[in-house]
């Protein structure tokens, strides 16, 4: 069984592609079912965030698994796998482990070092547990990735700036507002870095990203703050937590007209803000409006950016605006943690691979002993039960002592680089038949990685 990661992120695909393959929570079970229905895919975890969509899978063949996963992603996008090829990246075995650990550590994030991805990865793993789509291999990978991410954030200063995609987006919004109308309309200018203190702001959506947006706006001193959501109860609870005002979703146009900043992050599969709605909301106003579209699929119709006095900052524009990151020493420290943990995981993987072979060898030995004892009982019916028990005990001890040293040694050798050849040799020498996939172990407790 091998590991594979197939995905697209802000690095490889525009938001128009990401939103086509994005997996909403309501669709996740169906996508996992579709993946597990493939002949080469035996385990799957799907990570879908505002700037990446990735499938982590255990497969019994690289090319077959890759083709099937790309096919499932193509189905979601309404495209052929070939159409998506230019936007996808693929990592296999060691590279897949390294990628998972870099993602969990925040090294592959749009805002390097952001900690939000760790929670998103935990949620993706929990969803796979709930759907029973993670087996032995992905349980171990996800558990280790969460642990590596936690190490990166506790042992280094990778997240010293405390940034997330939301804080970065709000920083871009502040700069845009400080730049005035000319900058918003696309005229070349050096706009100063501004802040959002005293700026009225609206958050659309009361999920995890909406909550983070409202919390970040509150810390920045923006206000007054309003929040709206299709489910009014969630909006009310969120507003109470951060001293904001909840407004009915039906009053969205009026709420937009009253603010300078809109942060929208819903799970809607359709545009929440159309060009027409945005145009009506800003009609007659003499100040700019900045809309942060933090959703994938996008909440804001792309044409809304054409409305005079309005700037729309989506994931594409945000990626192009970010230039800063953590100190090189912090990144180097996390890289070192990742490298060490990757080697430790590969050693476990090599050792785990030999375990079924050793078990098969011991089973073969037990079968041989049982058959010979049965023949002995037929040839020597005069032996008492006590005598037969003594013979059986002695033979079993001899076999176990003969097997002990070679099985211990093959476990040690298998844990070293290139150790898979020893496992293959053991199978060949003793003509052992070992199932291609191992049984999934117990579901681990996620609380250990909180």
N, C-alpha and C positions, 0 to 999 in steps of 0.2 A: 504494500500500500504506500502511495506517495502523496506528498502535499503539493497543492497548486493554488496560486492566487491569480485570479483574473479580475481586472478592474479598470476603472477610468477615474481620473481625478482632475482637479483644476489645472494640474500640470500638463495633462494630455488631451483634455476635451473642453470645448466651450460649454457654457451652462445649457445651451440648447440641446446638446447631446446628453449631458448629465440628467436633465429633467426627463428625458425620454426613457432612460433606464433606471431612474430612481425608483426605490421600492418603499411605498408608504406602509405604515404599520398594518393597515387593514389588508394589504396585499401580500404581506410577508409569508404567511402560512402557505399561500398558493404557490409562491415562487420556490419555497423550500420543497414543497411536494413535487414541483416540476423538476427540480434539480435531482432529487432522490429517485425520480422515475427513470432517470437516464441509466444506461447499462454500465457506464464506467464510473459513475459518481456514487460513493457509498456514504459520505458524510458531507454536510454543508453548513456554513455560517455565512450570513449575508449582512454586510455593514453598509448602510446607506445614510449618508449625512449631507449637509449642504454643499460639500465640496468633494465628495468621493462616493463611489459605489463599487464595492468589492465583494467578490465571492471567494471565500476560503473553502477548500474542498479536499477531501481524501479521495484519491482516484486510483484505479488499478491499471492505468495506462496513460502516459502523458498526452499523446496526440488524440486519443479517443476522448479523454476527459476534457481537454482544451476545446475540441470541436463541440462537445455537448454543452459546455458552459457558455461558450460564445453563442451557440444557437439559442439558448434560453434568454440571454441578454438581448439578442437580436429580436426575438419575439416581443419582448417588452417595448423595444424601440420601434417596432414596425419596420425593421430593416433586416437585410441579410447580414450574416456574420462578417462577410467580406466588407460590407459598408462600414462596419464599426472598427475594423481591424486597425486603422490608423490612429484610433483614439484609445485603444486598449493596451494595457501592459500585462505581462505574464511573468510570474516568478514561480520557480519549481524547486522543490526540496529545500536545500540549504538557503537559496535566495528567497524562498517563500517564508522561511522562518525569520530570516533577517528583516524582511519587509514588515512582517507582523510586529516584530519588536520595535522597529523604527516608528511605525504608526502609533503604537501604544505609548511610546516615549515622547511623541510630539515632534520628532525630527522631520517627519514627512508632511507636517501640517502647513497650511497657508501662513499661519502665524506660528513660527517655530517655537516649540515649548509649551503651547497652549494645553491646558489640562482637560479641556472639555472632551477631547477625543477618547480619553480613558473611560469616562462614563458612557459614551456612545458605544464603545467596543464592549463594555460590560453588558449593556442592554442587548446588543446583537447576540452575544453569547447566551444570555439568559433566554432570549427568544428561541434560540436553537435548542437549548435544554428543554424548554416547555414543549417544543414541537418534536423532540426526540430525533433531531437531525444531526446532532453532534455525537460522534462515537469516541473510542479510545484516543485516536490521534488528535482530533480537534479539541477534545476536553483538555488534553495536556498542552496543546499549543496555546489555547485561549487562556488557560490558567497561568501559564508561564508569561505570556505577553502582558497580562494584567499586573503580574508581579514585577516584571521588568519596567513597565511604565511607572509603577509606584516607586521603584528604586530610583528611577531617573529624576523624579520630582522631589524626593526626599533627600537624596545624596548629592545633588548638584543644584546649581542655580539656573537651570534651563528655563524655568518659568518665573525668573526673578521679576520680570516686567509685569507679571500678572495679567497678560493679555489673552484675549480670546478673539475669535472671529468677530464677535459683537463689539468688543472694545476697539478693535482695529477699524471696524466699519464706522463706528461713531466718531473716531478720530478723523477719518476721511470726511465725514459729514461736517464736522466742526470746521475743518480747513476750507471746505467748499462754501460754507455759509460766510466765513470770514472773507472769502475772496470776492463776494458780491455778485451782481448780475452778470458782469462781463465774463467772469470765469465760468459761471453756470451755463452761459450760452456758448461756450466753447472757444472763446477768444483766448489766445496765449497770454498768460500772466503768471506771475509768481504770487500765489495767494498765501498769506501768512497762516501759521497754525493758530486756529482759534479754539474756543472752548464752547461748551453747550450750556454753561451756567445761565439760568434765566430764560432759556429757550423753551417755549412750550412744545411738548412732544406727545406723540400718540404711538402706542404699540398695538398692533393687530395680531391676535393669536395669544393663547394662554398656555401653550405647551412649554417644553423645556427651553427652546430658543426665545420664545416670547418672555418667559420669566427672567431669563438672563438679560434680555434687552432692557426690561423695566428696571431690574436691579442696577444695571450699569448706568442707565440714565439717572436714576435716583442718586447714585454715588457721585455722578458728575455735576450735580446741582441743577440739572435741567428741570424745568417746571413752568407752569403746572403740568402734571402728567395725567394722561388718560389712557385707558386700555379698553379694548373691545374684543369680543370673541363670539362665535356663533352660539356657544353654550354660555349663557349669561352667568350661571353660578360660578364657573371657573374664573370668569373675568372679575366678578365681585370679590372672590377670595384673593386673587392676585392684587387687585387694587388695594384691598385692606392691608395686605402685607407690606406694601411700599408707599402708602400714603397717596395713592393715585385715585382717580375717579373712574368708575366703570360707566361706559356709555353703551346703549343698545346697538347691536350690529346694524340695525336698520338706519341708525343716525350716522353712519360712517361718513357720508359726504360732508355733513356739517362739522364733524369732528376733525376731518382733514383740513378744512378751511380755516380752522382756528389754531393750527400749529405750524411750526417751522420744520419739524423733523417727524417723519413717519418711519417706524421700523416694523416691517411686516414679516411674519414667520409662521405661516399656517401649514397645515398638511393638505390643503386643498389641491385637487388635481386640475382645477380651472383657475383662471385669473381672478383674483379678488379685486384688483384695481385695474380697470380698463382705461384706455386713453380718454374715452369720453367722460368717464367718471372723474378722472384727475383734472381734466380741462374745466369741468363744471366747478370743481372744488376750489380752483385757484382763480377763477374768473373775477376780475376786478381788484385783486389784491396787489399791493405794491412792494411785496417782499418775496424773496425766493422760498422755494420749498424743496427740501431734500428728502428723498424716499430711499430707504435702505431695504432692498429686497433680499432677505436672508434665507429664502425658501428655495428648495429644489424639489419638485418643479416650481418655476417662478410664480410668485403671487401677482406680479405686475406685468401687464402687457407691454412688450418691448416698445411699442409705438408711443407709450406714455412719456418716454424720454424726449419726444419731439415737441411736447407742450412747452411754450415759452415760459421761462422762469422756473422750470422744474428740472432737477437733476435726479436721475435714478442710478443708484449704486447697487449693482448686483454682484454676484460672485466673480464674474469675468472682470468687471471694473475694479473690484476690490483687490483681486490678485495682482492686477497691473499697478496698483497704487502702493502696495506694501514694499518697503525697501529695507526696513530695519529688522534685526533679529537679535538673539542672545549673544553674549560674548563668545568668541571662538573657543576659549578655554572650557566653557560650559558645554558647548557642542562636542568638543573633543572628549570630555569626561563621559558624556552619555554614549558617544560612539564606542568608547572602551567598555562600558557596561554592556552594551548591546553585543559587541564582539564576544565577550566572555560568556554571556548567557546563550548566545547562539551555539557556541561550541559545547556548552553543557547540555543543551537540548539535543544536539546531534548525537552526543554520547549516549544519552538516554534512549534516543530513537534506535541507535544501533543495538543497544542492549535489549530493548523491547522487541526488536526484530528476531533476536536469537531465542527468546523465551519459548515461543511456540515450537521451535525446532527441538530444543532440549526436552520439552514436555513430550513431544512425539517420540523422541528417542527412548525416554523412560517408559512410555506406554508400550513401545515395541518390546523392550526388555521384559516388562511385566507379562506381556502376552506370551512370550517365549517361555518364561518360567512357569506360568500357569499351564501351558500345553504339556511341558515336560513332566510336571507333577501329576497331571492327569494320566499320562502314559505310565508313570511309575505306579500309580494306584492300580492300574489295570494289570501290570506285570507282577506286582507284589501285593496281592490281596491279603496276605498274611500279616502285613504291617499293622500295628495298632494305631489308633488315632494319635496317641502321644508321639509315636515314632514318626508318623507322617508330618505332624506339626513341627518336630525338630528338624526334619529334612527341609521342609518348606522354609523355615526360618533361616537355616544355614545358606540355602541357595540364594534367597533374597538378599542376604547380607553380602554374599560374594559379589553378586551382580551390582548392588548399590556401591560397594567399595571400588569396583572396577570402573564404574561410570563417574564416580565423584570427581576425580582429578581432571579428566578431559572436559567434563561439562563446566566445571569452575573455570578452567583455562579458556574455553571457547567463549564464555561470557566476557572474560577480561579482554580477549583479543577482539571480540565483536564491538566493544566500546571504543576501540581505537579507529583512527581514520583508515578507511579501506577494509574495515572489519567485516563487511557484509560477505566478503569472499569466503571467510571461515564458516559462516552459516551455510552458504551454498555448498561448500565442500562436505560439511557434515550431512546434509540432506542427500548428497550424491553417494557418499560412502555407505550409508545405511539404507539407501533407497526409501527415504521417508517421504510420506505425503503430508504436507502441511497446508491447511486452508490459507488462501490468499489474504483473507481479512481476519483480524483478531476480534474477539468479542469486546464490546464497549465495557469499560470499567464502571464503577459506581460514579454517580454524578457528584462532583465535588461541591463543597459549600462555598459560594461566592463571597460570603461574609469575610472569609479569611483574607480577601484582597481589597476589602473596602478601604 
